[in-house]
Amino acid sequence: MLNPERNKIICEGFVLEPLNTDLFPLDCDCSDQDLNEFFQTDVLAHEQELYTKSYTLRYYNAETGERLLPVAALISYCNDAVRLKDFKDHAEELPEKKRYPSIPAVKIARLGVQQRYQGDGIGTLLLNLTYTSSRFSLEFAISSPT
């Protein structure tokens, strides 16, 4: 059994962690009907079929460890690949033994910020967390010996 605590990131008074089915029915209004429908009705099926992995961003009390409702934002990631031939100008930046026809990538499938929190920098925080964690993974993969 995976430890759920290992899959969370605490940053700037928020916790980003895997979507928990206990939050359903999900109160979600991201000012976009498609996003609302996805996070309210489709997200669990997408996770079950392994199309996406979704996370919630909630306010977090570091002293008590309490996650505060409501969910401030949601983000879903999916696996993808980048073809090396599309980046031939940068191919030499990869070590020779790590040059494959395609490089694994992560794509943001959906990102929604609750309407009441839009304009507060929460979407930017999610993008920064995504970039930082992806960059760390990439640097680790490139620098590892095999």
N, C-alpha and C positions, 0 to 999 in steps of 0.2 A: 504494500500500500504506500502510495506516495505521501510525503509529508506536505500538507497544503501550505504550511508556513514557508517552504522553500521557494514557492512560486509567486511570491508577492514582492512588490517594491514599495517602500515607504519613502515619500519625498514631499517636502514642503506642505506638510499637514494633510496629505492624501495617502491613500493606499490603493495601489493598482494590483488587482488579484483576479484569478480566474473566475468567470461567471459562476455563480452559485444558484442552483435551481431553487433554493429556499426563497429567493427574491421574487419568484413568480407567483401570481401574475405581476409582471414588471410594469411599474408606472413610468412610462417613457413618453416624453414629448420633446423631440429634437427640432421642431419647426419644419419637419420634412416628412411627408406621408410615407415615402418609401423607407426611410430610416426607421420611423416608428413601427411600421409593419414588420420590418426585418427583426428588430430587437424585441418586439412583443410576441410575434408568432413564429418566425422562421429560424431564429438563432439556435434553438435547441436541436432542431432537425439537422441544421448545417453542422453542428458539433457532433451529433451522433453519426453522421455520414463522413466525418473527418474532413469536411470541406474547409472549415474554419476553426479557430480557437479564439474565444472571446473573453474579454476582461472588463471588469467594472472599475471605475475610479470613484472612490467615496472619500468624504472627509474622514479623518482618522485622528483619534485622541491618543497620542503617544503614551501618556501617563497611564491610561486605563486599558489601552489596546482595543478600545471600542471603535467599531466602524459605524459611522453615523449615516442614517438614511436621510434623504433619498440618494439614489445613485446620481452622481453629478455628470458622469459621461460613460460611454461604452465604446469599446474598440474591438474589432475582429480582424485577425490576421489569417492569411492563407499562404501556403507554400507556393513558390514559383521558381523560375530559373532565368538566368541571364545568359544569353548565348555569347560566348567569348568573341565570336567573329563580329558581333555588333560593336565591340569595343577594341578593335585591333590596335588603336593608338595606345592603349593602356595594357595590353596583354603582357608586355615585358615586365610590368610591375609585379606580376605573380611569379613565385619561384617556379622553375622549370617543371618539377615533379608535381606541381599543383595546377597545371594548365590543362583543364578538361574542356571538352566542347561546350559545356554549360556549367555555370556556377550556381549552386543553390542560393535562393533568395527568399525573402519574406516580403509579402505585399500586404498593405493595409487594405482589407476588403471593405470595411465600413468603419466610420468614426462618427459618433454622434455626441453632442453636448446637450444636456437638458436645456431647454429654452431659458429657464430662470437663471442659468449660469453662463449663458453665452455672453461674450465680451469681457469675461473675467480672467482670460488667459489659460483656461483649462484645456482647450484644444491644443494650444501651443505647448503646454506642459506634456500632454500625451505624445505629441510629435517629438519633443525633445527626449522623453524617456525611450521612445521607440528608436530614435537615432542613436542614442548613447548605448543602449543594450545591443543593438545590431552592430554598431561599430566595434564594441568590445568583442563580440563573437567573431567578427571578421578578422580583427587583429590577432586574436588567439589562433584562429584557423590558419592564417598565413604564417605566423611565427612558430607554430608547432613543428617539430622535426619531421613528422610523416604526413 
